[in-house]
């Protein structure tokens, strides 16, 4: 069994998106219930609070200030990205969770970890909040590891059903970060074409894998084996982040995919195989999307069961 850390915080329920919004606090509640019922042996990891200095690793000051102001007035940042007074602090907690888990992996307190927090982050660019996302937790945690621990190569694997345009934009010219996204196409936000491969010195370290609606487990695992695995093995990252959205699940209302919870376990296993080969199994997974409560919670349990190597 592997020591799989988990970070969650009831304060993330205070990010109130309003009645009927798909990115709601019940997402976390349903996952916590499912994890308890599954009787998984996980290691709680407490988040170390962060300040705005960490946000500035990837976000412009005007973006940080705008998010803060909108949270104070409770004015939506975008048509689909509402905020409440607590949302700014909750978003800081979400970033802190990703950083604390990565620190715990580095210091060998845990083997890998999962951040069960909200709001998600992979659509947040350096200058813009969008797609339910305020700050890009995975991107900030990536920069934190580079700045504090001097890591030369980090990979981000994004299997959310929507393309992580924010993460791609932040690292598009950076050869030290390999960004891979597999996503339904066409779908929001309309980015993530195969031809988007990076720019300048970063050419070749962005790998987009758009796939058709109604694709399922075998389609995903084939892309991971034949497309992702060879390139990551060559890149040899020293740490791997997963932007773990579970909205490609067959039950999800925001997509037209046919993934199952078992399929997400299979993707996790492939990533673990890569990580074991190139970076001593160092993986931190961060919750992104997933909006059907049953599909989300069963997928999270399958993901955690595989990360911790605990059989049913």
N, C-alpha and C positions, 0 to 999 in steps of 0.2 A: 504494500500500500504506500502511496506517495502522500507527503504532507501538503495538502491543498489548502491554502489560506483563503478566507472569505472576508470581505469587508462590506458592511451595510450599516445604515444609520437611520433610525426612525425619523430624524429631522428631514430626510429627503422627501417624506410625505407632505411636507409643507410647501412644496412647489406646486401650487394650486393652478391647474390649467383650465379649470372650468368644466361645467357639465357637458358631457358628450365628447370631450377631447380624447383621442386615442392614447396619448402619452399621459397616463394618469397614475395616481398613487397606488391603485389596485394592482398594477403590474408588479410592484415590489411585494405587496401583501400576499399575492397568490404564489409567488416564488418562495417566499419564506414558509408558507404552509406546506407546499410540496416538498421542500427540502427537509422539513421536520418529519413529515410522514415517511420520507424515504430513509430516514435514520442514517444519514450520511455522516461520516466522521470527518469533520472539517476543522481547520485551525482558525479561530477568530483573530483577525488582525485589526488593531485599532489605528484609525487615521491620525496622523500628525497634522495639526492645522497648518494652513499655508496663508500667505498674503499675496497681494497683487504683484509682487516681484516675480513670482512663479508664472502668473498669467502672461506677463510681458515677455516670457521666453518665446511665445508664438503670436501673441495678440498685440495689436497696436493700442496705444493708450486711449485713443478716441473710441475704439471699440469697447474697451473695459469701462470707460466712463459712461458710454451710452447704455450699456447693459445695466449699470448701477442706477442711472437716472430713471430708466424705464421701470425698473423694479420698484423704485420709490413711488412712482406715480401709477404703477400698475397698468401702464399703456403697453399693448402688444409690441414686440420688436418687429414682427412680421405678421402677415395675416394668419399664419399657422403656428406662430410662436408666442403664445401669451405668457405673461409673467405675473407673479404676485410679489408682495413686499419681501417675503422670505426667499424668493428665487435666487437672488444674487448669492446669499450665503450658502444656499443648498448647492448651487453650481460649484462654489469653492470646495465644498465637502466632496463633491464627486471627483474633482481634480485631485484633491488630497488623497482620496482612496486609491486611485491609480498609482500615485507616487509612493504611498506607504507600502502597497503590495510589492511594487518593484524593488523598493529598498529591502523588504523582508526576503525576497528571492536572492538578491545580491549578497545579503549577510547570512544566507543559508538557514534562516529561521523556518522557511517553508521551501518546498520544491517548486511550486507554482501557485497561482492565485487567481481569484475571480472577484471583480468589483460588482456587487449587486446594488448599484446606485442609479440615480437619475438626477437631472435630465441627461439624455444622451449627448454626444459631442461631435460626431464625425462630419456633420455638415457645417460646423462653425469654421469660418475662414479667419484669416488674420484680422479682417476688417468688418466681418458681418456675422450676425446670429441669424440662423434660418433653419427650417426643417426640424423644429422642436429643440434645437441645439443652441446653447449659450456660449460655452467655452469648450475647446477641444481637449478633453482629458487625456486621450492617448497621445496626442501630439505634444502636449506639455510634459507628460511623464517621459516621453522619448527624449526631449531636450534636457530634462532634469538628469537623466542617466548619462547623457553625453557631457554635460557641464560638471556634474559632481564626480562621476566615476570614469570619465574619459573614454567611454565606449566609442569605437570607431565605426561600427556597423550595426544598425538596428533594423529589424523588419517589422512591418505592420501588415497583418493579414485581416482583411475586412470582408466578412461574409454576410453583412447586412444586405437585405434585398435591394436597398437603394445605394447608389454610388456615393462614396464618401468624398464629395467634392472638396470639402474643407481640408481634410487631411492631405489630399492630393495637392491642392494649391500650396499649402504650407511647405511641402517638401519637394515640389516639382523640379527645382534646380539643384537639389541637394544629393550628391552621390553617396552620402553616408547613411541614408535612410531608404530602404527598399519598401515601396508601397504596392501591395497587391489588392485588387478589388474584384470580386465576382458578384455580379448584380443583374437583376432583371432589366432587360432593355427591349422596348422603350419603357421608361418609368422616371418619376421624379428623381433627381433634379435635371435629368437630360444630359448629364456629362458622363465621362467614363468610356469613351470610344477606344477601340483597339489602337488607333493611331496616336492616342495620348500617351506618350512614352517618356515624358520628361523634357527638360530643356537645358541647354548649356552643359555643364559638367554632370548634370543629373539625367542626361539621356540614357535610357536603359534601366533606370531604377524605379520606374513606374510601370506596372504591368496590369492592364485592365482586361477583364474577361467578362464582357457582357454576354448574357445568355437569354434564350427565348422564354417567354411565359410558358408555364406548365412543365418546366424542367423539374426533375426530381433528384432523389438521392444519388442514383447512378451517374447522372449527368454531372453533378457537383464533384463526386469522388474522382471521376475520370479527369476533370480539369485539374483537380488538386494533384493527382498522380502525374499526369502527362505535361501539364503546363507549369504549375507552381513548384513542385518538388525539385525538378532539375535546376531551375533558376535560383532557388533559395540555397540549394546545396552548393552551387557555384559562388553565390554572394557571400555565404558563410557569416550570417549575422551572429552577433554576440549576445543578442537578446531578442525575443519575439513578443510583440503585443498582438492580441486578437481584438479587433473591433467586432464583438460578438452580438450581432443583431440576429434575432430569431424570427424575423418577419417574412422569411422565405418559407415558413411552415405552411402546410396545405390548408390550415384553418384561418390563416391571417387575413383580415379584411382589407389590408392596404396593398396586397400583391396578388399575383396569379401563379404562384409557384406550388410545387407538390413535394416539398421537403417534409420529412418526418423527424421526430425527436431522435430516433435511431440514426438517421442520416447525419444529424449534427454531432452525434458521438463518433461517427466514422470520420468526419472532418477533423474533429479534435484529435483522434488517434493519429491521423496522418501528420498533423502539425507537431504532435509529440515525437513522432519518429524523426522528423526533420530536426527538431530542437535537440533531441538526444544525440543526433549525429554531429551537429555543428555548434551547439551552445549549452551543453550540459543540462539540457531540459528546461532552460530558463524561459518561462512563459508567464505572462500576465494577461488575463482576459478581462475585457471591460464591456459591460452590458450596453448595447446600443438600442436597436429597435426590437419589436415583437409586441403585437397589439391584441392578439387573441389570448385571453388569460390561460386557457387550458393548453393551447399550443406553446405558449411562452414557458409556462411553469414546467411542463413535462420535458421540454427541450433543455431548459436550464439544469434540471436534475440529471438528464442524460449527459450533458456536457460536464457537469461536476463529477459524476460517477466515473467518467473516463479520465478526467484530469487527476482524480485521486486514486484511480485504479481499484475501485471498489465494485465488485460484482453484485448483481441483484440477489 
